[in-house]
Amino acid sequence: MPIELITLLAALLLTWLVFTWLIRVVKTTLTTAISIAAIVLLLQIAFGIEPEVLWAEILQFGQTLQEMFQNIWNSQSSAGQ
């Protein structure tokens, strides 16, 4: 087989692998986005929770986790001294 044919086949295979990977990523992303939108819509309709309030709670949860890990890290470093 000539080297050009091997190169072409390898390029086609690589293109196919990248394309199928991209399709999987897009499918997963869309599924996640639709799930999040459905949860936010359900919270808004069922409980009257606005998206801004939900976002504020998510941010607060992140800050709480950060403080918790900082406290754990600080207690471990001070115990090791």
Buried (B, 14 or more C-beta within 10 A) or exposed (E): EEEEEEEEEEEEEEEEEEEEEEEEEEEEEEEEEEEEEEEBEEBBEEEEBEEEEBEEEEEEEEEEEEEEEEEEEEEEEEEEE
